[in-house]
Amino acid sequence: MNEPVQKFVLVNSDNLIFANSTGQIILWHLDDTNRDPQIIYTSDQRQPFQTLAYNAEYKWLAAASSGTVMIFLILNPDNPGNLKPAQFTLKHKTVITQMSFSPDNNWLVTGSADALMLWDLRDVGVKDVDKFEPIVIENNRQLFSLAFDENSRYLFYDDNRLMHICPIDIKDIYTKLKSKMGKKKLNENEWKYYVKGDLVKPD
């Protein structure tokens, strides 16, 4: 390679897609490793992509550069042609360094030093990609890694001090609180203790 490889993902077990330091996305066919890798996208600004992720159900390749997420539809990994991206609305204030699809393919999480954002892909087909609104988890530390559990119910991420475990579905939080409290209603202090963030206390 002429440029350092930044990130890579495996697509359908026989295609390796990777990004280099000059903003190119490149495809390498693993069933013929003597064949030269193929450039399938080049960024206009030549900014390197910080991270990549692939969703097999939607056939989406997600690539993050600065605070923007670009989505490429790859219908045929063997012959993708020149890719044309759609973009999520710019939300992150700093560079996106981590990104992953959930095992059930329903969620995309993007992470940076200012926030983690959960994108609900069940909205696909209902609204355009650039109209998606994420669930925002505030962050003010360097993000090292993130992952979903195998059932796509929890998001795990760690910074330079703590490991965090977040339930993805708010119903899980309410179910556990109801189980803990029985028929008793949480008072304001209990609500603030058990529930973090900007969730509104139900009546």
Number of C-alpha atoms within 10 A of each C-alpha: 7 6 10 10 17 18 18 18 17 15 20 11 10 13 17 17 23 22 26 22 17 17 19 21 25 18 24 21 20 14 10 11 9 9 10 11 17 16 17 16 18 19 13 8 8 12 15 22 28 20 22 24 23 25 21 15 9 14 16 17 19 22 25 23 19 17 18 20 25 20 22 18 17 21 12 9 18 14 12 13 14 12 15 13 15 15 18 19 16 11 14 20 13 15 17 25 21 22 25 22 23 19 17 14 17 17 20 20 22 25 29 24 20 19 20 23 21 21 19 16 16 11 14 12 8 10 10 12 17 14 12 16 15 17 12 18 13 14 14 10 15 15 21 14 15 20 19 22 12 10 9 18 15 17 17 14 18 16 16 9 9 9 11 12 15 14 14 16 11 10 10 13 14 13 10 11 16 14 9 10 10 9 8 8 13 16 10 9 9 10 16 14 10 10 15 8 9 7 10 8 11 8 4
